[in-house]
């Protein structure tokens, strides 16, 4: 009846997002004698559709080819579909399901892109749990731990609250000590979980946006980290938590910790309108957690506090940071996100701005509102959870089709500069340790049981084998690997806080660590992994193979998650960077990965 494949540039060109103003060329094949009169319907998201007739091009075999150039004058999220007539009179649509349409992301390239992140590696650190320099400057409500690597406190107190107030002593000076280690891992960007003053060890309950917590070394430590990291070719980005603060903050001051008139204390507080109170004195809080009162992003004074000339953004960027990861960005409406991004780019036009998004961010709907993260002026990257889930499905369940589908969707929906900047995660501080996930172990349901749970030797060996395959994909697919501290050392653990235990200095899994360092070396040696084109070669029978790069300067990556060896033929890949062996007919052994350099001149 018809042939159309939007992943094939014969039918859709360009295959990815379109820069405005620009055009999209569409072709479709209709079986002669069965279908005719194709039209293309195009509409801007939320608007009415406009249909245009396609032009006859030629005949090929039993099919007639039709074509249409679709022009886009302005940025937006667009959708298109085909309407064709059967020879006997009725019509049908492509896609065939009711209300279906294909996506086109049309964007403005109206800001400089942080190309310094391309080809690099991000290392995510939870500061208290990575490394300390021996100095201790804890607040009055903090509990000092002297058992580095011990189990974090997780039980609630008599009021049912988990205080998260135990500190193991990690700080910014400790990170400075380990910059040579990070350099060995190929790290070019250090991403710090929140560092601003707060009572908790995780710091997502900000107490004062204008101070680095003394437990982490204070303002001077962050400035020194930025300066010394620069000498190692690394930049520093911060976690921007602008959706909520701590109830015991200088702005809310529920417990009178600060010498200020907080919003909770008085209706006349200068911060009162920063929050949303009910008539009975209760207030809106993030996910109903009273410790985290939500901020009123509609309030201009709060927005100016963050985005003004001397605001939070300008203050810390002048101290030397190079970017931000915006926490729960789907809860930050455009009325705040726009000035935030403007303030960041005002300080540094090449700033890296990444948002925490768990879905395909190109068509994300949050709180009934379609977001426009990539259409111009907002984000340069997001946390790549779709790829994370697809990599896990591939190496754990053998599902190479899902990985192929996910990569096709990302390449189609994301602008190329965004694709090359994506934070490619497999482990995070919000999920179980990746080694534990890949083990397939049946983790207990209660935190008490989880605190004692350890993988068996067989589970650990299986998880390590799978993690190597996952890491090979994480480091070579489009985007930037974002390595969660300690994953390279073989750390395991269940849900928070057991995924945030201390880095095991002196007890690392050296086999895994060596593997990660080798991947980092390969990544830094090959420009193809910087912004090279992605082309799928094969995704079947447990084999996932693709190339990066253009023309003769390409690299092939092949991952075999099946229990039998797989063969790749018909390609002139002759140098295996991992093993140093030459081959024209490549065999990928069971549960192994190979990285090959293509030399067409041979």
C-alpha positions as CSV (number, residue, x, y, z in Angstrom):
1,X,0.0,0.0,0.0
2,X,2.8,2.5,1.0
3,X,6.4,2.7,2.2
4,X,7.6,5.3,4.6
5,X,10.3,5.2,7.2
6,X,11.0,8.4,9.0
7,X,14.4,7.1,10.2
8,X,15.6,6.9,6.5
9,X,16.7,10.2,5.0
10,X,15.4,9.0,1.6
11,X,11.9,9.6,3.1
12,X,12.7,12.4,5.6
13,X,15.6,14.8,5.2
14,X,17.1,16.1,7.4
15,X,16.6,13.1,9.7
16,X,16.8,15.2,12.9
17,X,15.6,18.6,14.2
18,X,15.4,21.6,11.8
19,X,17.0,25.0,12.4
20,X,14.6,27.9,11.8
21,X,14.1,29.1,9.2
22,X,14.5,25.8,7.3
23,X,12.7,23.0,5.5
24,X,12.0,19.4,5.7
25,X,11.8,17.2,2.6
26,X,9.3,14.3,2.8
27,X,8.9,11.4,0.3
28,X,6.5,8.5,0.3
29,X,6.1,5.5,-1.9
30,X,2.5,4.5,-2.9
31,X,1.8,1.1,-4.5
32,X,0.6,1.8,-8.0
33,X,-3.1,0.9,-8.5
34,X,-3.8,0.8,-4.8
35,X,-3.1,4.2,-3.4
36,X,-3.0,7.8,-4.8
37,X,-3.3,11.5,-4.1
38,X,-1.0,11.8,-1.0
39,X,-1.3,15.0,1.1
40,X,0.8,16.1,4.0
41,X,-0.8,17.6,7.0
42,X,1.4,19.9,9.1
43,X,0.6,21.8,12.3
44,X,2.3,23.7,15.1
45,X,1.6,22.0,18.5
46,X,-1.8,23.2,19.7
47,X,-2.8,24.7,16.4
48,X,-4.9,23.7,13.4
49,X,-3.5,21.5,10.6
50,X,-2.8,22.6,7.1
51,X,-2.8,20.0,4.3
52,X,-0.8,20.3,1.1
53,X,-0.7,18.0,-2.0
54,X,2.5,16.1,-2.7
55,X,4.2,16.2,-6.1
56,X,4.7,13.1,-8.2
57,X,8.5,12.4,-8.7
58,X,8.9,9.1,-10.5
59,X,8.0,5.5,-10.6
60,X,10.2,2.8,-9.0
61,X,9.2,-0.8,-9.5
62,X,5.6,-1.2,-8.4
63,X,5.5,2.1,-6.5
64,X,5.1,5.8,-7.3
65,X,7.2,8.3,-5.4
66,X,5.8,11.6,-4.2
67,X,7.6,14.5,-2.6
68,X,6.9,17.7,-0.6
69,X,9.2,20.3,0.8
70,X,7.8,21.7,4.1
71,X,9.1,25.1,5.1
72,X,9.3,26.3,8.7
73,X,9.7,30.0,9.4
74,X,9.8,30.0,13.2
75,X,10.8,27.7,16.0
76,X,8.2,25.4,17.5
77,X,7.2,21.8,18.0
78,X,5.5,20.7,14.8
79,X,3.8,17.5,13.8
80,X,3.1,16.0,10.3
81,X,1.1,13.1,8.9
82,X,0.1,11.8,5.4
83,X,-3.4,11.4,4.0
84,X,-3.7,9.1,1.0
85,X,-6.7,7.8,-1.0
86,X,-7.4,4.2,-1.8
87,X,-8.0,3.5,-5.4
88,X,-11.6,2.7,-4.6
89,X,-12.3,6.1,-2.9
90,X,-11.8,5.9,0.9
91,X,-8.7,7.4,2.5
92,X,-6.1,6.4,5.1
93,X,-3.5,8.2,7.2
94,X,0.1,7.6,7.9
95,X,0.7,6.9,10.8
96,X,-2.3,4.7,10.7
97,X,-3.4,5.0,14.3
98,X,-6.0,7.6,15.0
99,X,-4.7,11.0,15.9
100,X,-1.1,9.9,15.2
101,X,1.6,12.2,13.8
102,X,5.4,12.4,13.4
103,X,7.3,15.0,15.3
104,X,9.6,17.7,13.9
105,X,11.6,19.9,16.4
106,X,12.2,23.3,14.8
107,X,14.6,25.4,16.9
108,X,16.4,28.7,17.0
109,X,20.2,28.6,17.4
110,X,20.2,31.9,19.1
111,X,22.8,31.3,21.8
112,X,26.4,30.1,21.8
113,X,26.7,26.4,22.6
114,X,29.0,25.0,25.3
115,X,31.1,23.0,22.8
116,X,33.7,22.5,25.5
117,X,31.5,19.8,27.0
118,X,31.5,17.8,23.7
119,X,33.8,14.8,23.8
120,X,34.4,15.2,27.5
121,X,33.3,13.2,30.6
122,X,31.3,14.5,33.5
123,X,31.9,13.2,37.0
124,X,29.0,13.6,39.5
125,X,30.0,14.0,43.1
126,X,27.9,13.9,46.3
127,X,30.4,16.0,48.3
128,X,30.1,14.6,51.8
129,X,30.7,11.0,50.4
130,X,33.6,11.4,48.0
131,X,36.7,12.6,49.9
132,X,37.7,14.7,52.9
133,X,40.9,16.5,53.7
134,X,40.6,15.9,57.4
135,X,39.2,19.3,58.4
136,X,35.8,19.3,60.1
137,X,33.6,22.4,60.3
138,X,30.1,21.1,61.1
139,X,27.1,23.0,62.1
140,X,25.4,22.7,65.6
141,X,22.8,20.2,64.4
142,X,25.2,17.9,62.5
143,X,26.4,14.5,63.6
144,X,30.1,13.8,62.8
145,X,30.8,10.3,61.6
146,X,34.2,8.8,62.2
147,X,33.6,5.5,60.2
148,X,34.2,6.4,56.6
149,X,32.3,3.9,54.5
150,X,29.8,3.1,57.2
151,X,26.0,2.9,56.6
152,X,24.4,6.3,56.5
153,X,21.7,7.0,59.0
154,X,18.3,6.1,57.5
155,X,15.9,5.6,60.4
156,X,13.4,8.3,61.3
157,X,13.5,10.0,64.7
158,X,10.7,10.0,67.2
159,X,8.8,12.6,65.0
160,X,9.0,10.3,62.0
161,X,11.6,12.5,60.3
162,X,14.8,11.2,58.7
163,X,17.1,14.1,59.4
164,X,20.0,13.3,57.0
165,X,22.3,15.1,59.3
166,X,25.2,12.6,59.6
167,X,28.4,13.8,57.9
168,X,31.3,11.6,56.9
169,X,33.7,14.5,56.3
170,X,33.8,14.8,52.5
171,X,34.5,18.4,51.3
172,X,35.7,20.4,48.4
173,X,39.3,20.3,49.5
174,X,39.1,16.6,49.4
175,X,38.0,16.8,45.7
176,X,41.0,19.0,45.0
177,X,43.3,16.3,46.4
178,X,41.8,13.8,44.0
179,X,42.0,15.9,40.8
180,X,44.8,13.7,39.5
181,X,42.6,10.7,39.9
182,X,39.8,12.4,38.0
183,X,42.2,13.3,35.3
184,X,43.1,9.6,34.9
185,X,39.3,9.0,34.3
186,X,39.3,11.5,31.5
187,X,37.1,13.9,33.5
188,X,36.6,17.3,31.9
189,X,33.6,18.5,34.0
190,X,32.9,18.0,37.7
191,X,29.2,18.2,38.6
192,X,28.6,18.8,42.3
193,X,25.4,18.0,44.1
194,X,24.2,21.0,46.1
195,X,26.9,22.8,48.0
196,X,25.0,25.8,49.4
197,X,24.5,26.2,53.2
198,X,21.9,23.7,54.5
199,X,21.4,21.5,57.5
200,X,21.3,18.2,55.6
201,X,24.2,16.2,54.2
202,X,22.6,16.3,50.8
203,X,21.9,20.1,50.7
204,X,18.8,19.9,48.7
205,X,17.2,21.9,51.5
206,X,19.0,25.2,50.8
207,X,19.5,27.4,53.8
208,X,21.3,30.3,52.1
209,X,21.9,30.5,48.4
210,X,24.8,33.0,48.8
211,X,27.0,30.7,50.9
212,X,28.9,27.5,50.3
213,X,28.4,25.3,53.4
214,X,31.2,25.5,55.9
215,X,31.1,21.7,56.2
216,X,32.2,21.6,52.5
217,X,34.9,24.3,53.0
218,X,33.0,27.5,52.4
219,X,33.2,29.9,49.6
220,X,37.0,29.9,49.4
221,X,37.0,26.1,48.8
222,X,34.7,26.4,45.8
223,X,36.8,29.1,44.3
224,X,40.0,27.1,44.8
225,X,38.4,24.0,43.3
226,X,37.4,26.0,40.2
227,X,40.9,27.4,39.8
228,X,42.8,24.1,40.4
229,X,40.4,22.1,38.3
230,X,41.0,24.4,35.4
231,X,44.7,23.5,35.5
232,X,43.7,19.9,35.0
233,X,41.5,20.8,32.0
234,X,38.3,20.5,34.1
235,X,35.3,22.8,34.7
236,X,32.9,22.8,37.6
237,X,29.1,23.0,37.4
238,X,26.7,23.3,40.4
239,X,23.3,21.8,41.1
240,X,20.8,24.6,41.0
241,X,17.9,23.9,43.3
242,X,15.5,26.8,42.7
243,X,12.2,25.1,43.2
244,X,12.2,24.9,47.0
245,X,14.4,25.6,50.0
246,X,14.7,24.3,53.5
247,X,12.1,25.2,56.1
248,X,15.0,26.1,58.3
249,X,16.4,28.6,55.8
250,X,17.2,32.3,56.0
251,X,14.1,32.9,53.8
252,X,11.6,30.7,55.7
253,X,13.2,30.5,59.1
254,X,10.6,28.2,60.7
255,X,12.8,27.4,63.6
256,X,14.5,30.7,64.1
257,X,18.0,29.6,63.2
258,X,18.8,32.7,61.3
259,X,18.8,36.3,62.4
260,X,16.2,37.2,59.9
261,X,12.4,37.6,59.8
262,X,11.5,34.6,57.7
263,X,8.3,34.0,55.8
264,X,7.1,31.5,58.3
265,X,7.6,33.9,61.2
266,X,5.7,37.0,59.9
267,X,3.3,38.1,57.2
268,X,5.5,41.2,57.0
269,X,8.6,39.2,56.2
270,X,10.3,40.5,53.0
271,X,10.3,36.8,51.9
272,X,6.6,36.2,52.6
273,X,5.5,36.4,49.0
274,X,8.3,34.0,48.0
275,X,6.1,31.2,49.4
276,X,2.5,30.1,49.1
277,X,0.6,30.0,52.4
278,X,-2.9,28.7,53.0
279,X,-5.4,30.5,55.2
280,X,-4.8,28.1,58.1
281,X,-1.0,28.8,58.1
282,X,0.0,25.7,56.3
283,X,2.1,26.1,53.1
284,X,2.8,24.4,49.8
285,X,5.8,22.1,50.0
286,X,7.7,20.0,47.5
287,X,5.8,16.7,47.2
288,X,4.1,17.6,50.6
289,X,7.4,17.4,52.5
290,X,7.2,20.2,55.1
291,X,10.9,20.4,55.4
292,X,11.0,21.7,51.8
293,X,8.6,24.6,51.3
294,X,8.0,25.4,47.6
295,X,9.1,28.7,46.2
296,X,6.7,31.0,44.3
297,X,8.3,31.2,40.9
298,X,5.8,33.8,39.8
299,X,7.2,36.2,42.4
300,X,9.3,38.9,40.7
301,X,11.4,39.6,43.8
302,X,12.4,36.0,44.0
303,X,13.2,35.9,40.3
304,X,15.3,39.1,40.6
305,X,17.1,37.6,43.6
306,X,18.3,34.7,41.4
307,X,18.7,36.4,38.1
308,X,19.5,40.1,38.8
309,X,22.8,41.8,38.1
310,X,24.1,40.9,41.6
311,X,21.9,37.8,42.0
312,X,22.7,34.2,42.9
313,X,23.5,33.2,39.3
314,X,25.9,36.1,38.7
315,X,27.5,35.7,42.1
316,X,28.6,32.1,41.7
317,X,29.5,32.3,38.0
318,X,31.9,35.2,38.9
319,X,33.5,32.8,41.4
320,X,34.5,30.5,38.5
321,X,31.8,27.9,37.9
322,X,31.0,27.1,34.2
323,X,27.5,25.7,34.3
324,X,24.4,24.5,36.2
325,X,22.4,21.3,36.4
326,X,18.8,22.5,37.2
327,X,17.0,20.3,39.7
328,X,13.4,19.3,38.9
329,X,13.4,21.7,35.9
330,X,9.9,20.5,34.9
331,X,8.7,22.3,38.1
332,X,10.5,25.5,37.0
333,X,8.1,27.4,34.7
334,X,9.2,29.5,31.8
335,X,8.6,32.7,33.7
336,X,11.6,31.7,35.8
337,X,13.5,29.4,33.5
338,X,13.9,32.1,30.8
339,X,15.5,34.7,33.0
340,X,17.6,32.0,34.7
341,X,19.1,31.0,31.4
342,X,19.5,34.6,30.3
343,X,21.4,35.4,33.5
344,X,23.7,32.4,33.0
345,X,24.5,33.3,29.4
346,X,25.0,37.0,30.4
347,X,27.9,35.9,32.6
348,X,29.3,33.3,30.2
349,X,27.9,32.8,26.7
350,X,29.3,29.3,26.6
351,X,27.7,28.2,29.9
352,X,26.5,24.6,30.2
353,X,22.8,24.5,31.3
354,X,21.4,21.0,31.9
355,X,18.0,20.2,33.2
356,X,16.8,17.2,35.2
357,X,14.3,15.6,32.9
358,X,13.3,11.9,33.1
359,X,11.5,11.6,29.7
360,X,12.1,12.7,26.1
361,X,12.6,16.4,26.8
362,X,11.8,17.5,23.3
363,X,8.0,17.0,23.8
364,X,7.8,17.0,27.6
365,X,4.5,18.1,29.1
366,X,4.8,19.2,32.7
367,X,1.7,20.2,34.7
368,X,-0.4,20.3,31.6
369,X,2.0,22.6,29.8
370,X,4.2,21.8,26.9
371,X,7.9,22.7,27.6
372,X,10.2,24.4,25.0
373,X,13.6,23.4,26.4
374,X,15.4,23.1,23.1
375,X,13.5,25.6,20.9
376,X,15.9,28.4,21.7
377,X,17.2,30.4,24.7
378,X,16.7,27.7,27.4
379,X,18.6,24.4,28.0
380,X,21.7,23.1,26.3
381,X,21.3,19.6,27.8
382,X,19.2,17.3,30.0
383,X,19.8,14.2,32.1
384,X,19.4,11.4,29.5
385,X,17.2,9.0,31.4
386,X,15.6,7.5,28.3
387,X,19.1,6.3,27.2
388,X,19.8,5.0,30.7
389,X,16.7,2.9,30.7
390,X,17.5,1.6,27.2
391,X,21.1,0.7,28.1
392,X,19.9,-1.3,31.1
393,X,17.2,-3.0,29.0
394,X,20.0,-3.9,26.5
395,X,22.7,-5.3,28.8
396,X,20.4,-6.8,31.4
397,X,17.6,-8.2,29.3
398,X,19.2,-8.5,25.9
399,X,16.7,-6.0,24.5
400,X,18.7,-4.3,21.7
401,X,15.6,-3.2,19.9
402,X,14.6,-0.8,22.6
403,X,18.1,0.7,22.5
404,X,17.9,1.1,18.7
405,X,14.5,2.7,19.0
406,X,15.5,5.1,21.8
407,X,18.6,6.2,19.9
408,X,16.6,6.8,16.7
409,X,14.1,8.9,18.7
410,X,16.8,11.0,20.3
411,X,18.6,11.6,17.0
412,X,15.3,12.6,15.4
413,X,13.8,14.8,18.2
414,X,16.9,16.6,19.7
415,X,18.9,19.3,17.9
416,X,22.3,18.1,17.1
417,X,24.1,20.4,19.5
418,X,21.8,19.1,22.3
419,X,22.4,15.5,21.3
420,X,26.2,16.0,21.6
421,X,25.7,17.6,25.1
422,X,23.4,15.1,26.7
423,X,24.3,13.9,30.2
424,X,24.5,10.2,29.5
425,X,23.8,8.5,32.9
426,X,23.6,4.9,33.9
427,X,23.8,5.5,37.7
428,X,22.5,8.5,39.6
429,X,22.0,9.7,43.2
430,X,18.3,9.2,42.7
431,X,18.4,5.5,41.6
432,X,19.9,2.3,42.9
433,X,23.6,1.8,42.2
434,X,23.9,0.6,38.6
435,X,25.9,-2.4,39.7
436,X,23.0,-3.4,42.0
437,X,20.5,-2.9,39.2
438,X,22.5,-5.0,36.7
439,X,23.0,-7.8,39.2
440,X,19.3,-8.9,38.9
441,X,19.3,-9.4,42.6
442,X,16.0,-9.3,44.4
443,X,16.5,-6.4,46.7
444,X,14.6,-6.3,50.0
445,X,11.7,-3.9,50.4
446,X,12.5,-2.3,53.7
447,X,15.4,0.1,54.4
448,X,16.4,-1.9,57.5
449,X,16.8,-5.0,55.4
450,X,18.4,-3.1,52.6
451,X,21.1,-1.6,54.9
452,X,22.5,-5.1,55.4
453,X,22.0,-6.4,51.9
454,X,25.1,-7.4,49.9
455,X,25.4,-9.0,46.5
456,X,26.5,-12.6,46.3
457,X,29.7,-13.4,44.5
458,X,27.8,-14.8,41.5
459,X,25.5,-11.7,41.4
460,X,28.5,-9.4,41.6
461,X,30.3,-11.1,38.8
462,X,27.3,-11.0,36.6
463,X,26.7,-7.4,37.4
464,X,30.4,-6.5,36.6
465,X,30.2,-8.2,33.2
466,X,27.0,-6.3,32.4
467,X,28.4,-3.0,33.7
468,X,31.4,-3.2,31.3
469,X,29.0,-3.4,28.4
470,X,26.8,-0.6,29.8
471,X,29.9,1.6,30.2
472,X,31.1,0.9,26.7
473,X,27.7,2.2,25.4
474,X,27.7,5.1,27.9
475,X,31.1,6.3,26.7
476,X,30.6,6.0,23.0
477,X,27.0,6.8,22.1
478,X,26.1,10.5,21.3
479,X,26.3,12.7,24.3
480,X,28.7,13.0,27.3
481,X,29.1,10.2,29.8
482,X,28.1,11.4,33.3
483,X,29.8,9.0,35.7
484,X,28.3,8.8,39.2
485,X,31.1,8.8,41.7
486,X,32.2,5.3,42.6
487,X,30.4,3.4,39.9
488,X,33.9,2.9,38.3
489,X,35.1,1.5,41.6
490,X,32.4,-1.2,41.9
491,X,30.2,0.4,44.5
492,X,26.8,-1.3,45.1
493,X,23.7,-0.1,47.0
494,X,20.0,0.1,47.0
495,X,17.8,3.2,47.1
496,X,18.7,6.4,48.8
497,X,20.7,6.7,51.1
498,X,22.4,3.4,50.3
499,X,23.3,4.6,46.8
500,X,25.2,7.6,48.4
501,X,27.7,5.8,50.6
502,X,31.4,6.8,50.8
503,X,33.8,6.2,48.0
504,X,35.9,3.1,48.9
505,X,39.4,4.6,48.7
506,X,41.9,1.7,48.9
507,X,39.2,-0.9,48.3
508,X,38.3,-0.2,44.7
509,X,37.5,-2.9,42.2
510,X,40.7,-2.5,40.2
511,X,39.4,-4.6,37.3
512,X,36.5,-2.3,36.7
513,X,38.6,0.8,37.4
514,X,41.1,-0.2,34.8
515,X,38.3,-0.8,32.3
516,X,36.8,2.7,32.8
517,X,40.2,4.3,32.5
518,X,40.8,2.5,29.2
519,X,37.4,3.7,27.9
520,X,38.3,7.2,29.0
521,X,41.6,7.0,27.0
522,X,39.8,5.7,23.9
523,X,37.2,8.4,24.2
524,X,39.8,11.2,24.4
525,X,41.8,9.8,21.5
526,X,38.9,9.7,19.1
527,X,37.3,12.9,17.8
528,X,34.4,10.8,16.5
529,X,33.1,10.6,20.1
530,X,33.0,14.4,20.3
531,X,30.2,15.2,17.8
532,X,30.5,12.5,15.2
533,X,27.4,11.3,13.4
534,X,25.7,8.2,14.8
535,X,24.7,5.5,12.3
536,X,23.1,2.2,13.4
537,X,24.7,-0.9,11.7
538,X,22.9,-3.8,13.4
539,X,20.4,-4.4,16.3
540,X,19.3,-8.0,16.3
541,X,20.0,-11.3,18.1
542,X,21.7,-9.6,21.0
543,X,24.1,-7.6,18.8
544,X,24.1,-3.8,18.9
545,X,26.6,-2.2,16.5
546,X,26.9,1.4,15.3
547,X,29.4,3.9,14.0
548,X,30.4,7.4,15.0
549,X,32.0,9.9,12.7
550,X,31.9,10.8,9.1
551,X,33.4,9.4,5.9
552,X,36.6,7.4,6.3
553,X,37.2,8.7,9.9
554,X,34.8,6.6,11.7
555,X,34.7,4.3,14.7
556,X,32.6,1.3,15.1
557,X,31.3,0.1,18.5
558,X,29.8,-3.3,18.8
559,X,28.2,-4.8,22.0
560,X,27.1,-8.5,22.1
561,X,24.7,-9.2,25.0
562,X,23.9,-12.7,23.7
563,X,25.3,-16.0,24.9
564,X,26.8,-16.8,21.5
565,X,29.5,-15.1,19.4
566,X,28.2,-12.8,16.7
567,X,29.9,-11.9,13.4
568,X,29.9,-8.6,11.6
569,X,30.9,-8.8,7.9
570,X,31.1,-6.4,5.0
571,X,32.8,-3.6,6.8
572,X,36.4,-2.5,6.5
573,X,37.1,-2.0,10.2
574,X,40.6,-3.2,10.8
575,X,41.9,-2.0,14.1
576,X,40.5,-3.0,17.5
577,X,41.4,-0.2,19.9
578,X,40.7,-2.4,22.9
579,X,42.7,-5.5,21.9
580,X,45.1,-4.3,19.2
581,X,44.1,-7.0,16.8
582,X,43.4,-6.5,13.1
583,X,40.4,-8.1,11.4
584,X,38.3,-7.6,8.3
585,X,35.6,-10.1,9.3
586,X,34.9,-9.2,13.0
587,X,33.6,-11.6,15.6
588,X,32.2,-10.1,18.7
589,X,32.4,-12.6,21.5
590,X,29.5,-13.4,23.8
591,X,29.0,-10.6,26.4
592,X,31.8,-8.5,25.2
593,X,32.2,-5.1,23.5
594,X,34.6,-4.1,20.7
595,X,35.7,-0.7,19.5
596,X,37.1,-0.5,16.0
597,X,38.7,2.2,13.8
598,X,37.5,2.3,10.2
599,X,40.2,2.9,7.6
600,X,38.7,2.9,4.1
601,X,42.0,3.5,2.5
602,X,43.0,-0.2,3.0
